[in-house]
Each structure stands twice: as C-alpha cells, then as structure tokens.
Amino acid sequence: MVHLEQQSLGDPGLQEEVLRLYSQMSGVYLTRIEESSSSEELARHLHTLKSAAAGIGAWQVRDLAKHAEDALREGHPVNPEHIEAIAEAVGACRAFIHSFVEAPGAAG
C-alpha cells in the first residue's frame, strides 16, 4: 500500500479506483494467461499482468509473472504449477483489494 499511496500522491479516492481497476483487469488477464494458445500470446499476457502488478505494488504477482515471462523469452516452457501460483497470488491480491475497498471508511 505504501507504493500505491506514493503513486497516487496520497489520494484515497484515486487509490481505491486504481485498486478496483487492477482487480478487474487482473482477473481478465489471468483468464487470458490460462487460455493462451501460444508462447508469444502467453508472454504478452504475463508481461501485461506483471506491469500492472508493479504499478500498484503487488510484488508477489509481479515477481511470479516476471519469472514465467523470462522463462518463455529464454525458450523454456512454463510449468503449469507456476501458472497456478500466479492464479493463487492474483486471487489473494484481489481478496485483499476487496477487503480494503469494502472496509468501513474506504473512499467511495
């Protein structure tokens, strides 16, 4: 949250909006990752998820997506268990976001 607070210049309304958008977008990109039919497509979706996660400070999602993206770009296959770990990290992040934006006193 410290990173997001810095990125949003401390504006709680902006923080909430960014978190809601990330939560929605991360679900979309996780589905795209799981349904990718080529290494190039998978790498593109991993890169998008990684970048978005970095933007809000979701470091675990960022690191897992980066690891998978790097493996693909080096010509290695991505282990399905790694995709499952990304899905779990995205799920945990989305659950945190939900609890944060629904908490009493949340902006909006």
Helices and strands as residue ranges (DSSP letters): H 2-7, H 12-35, H 39-56, H 59-73, H 80-102
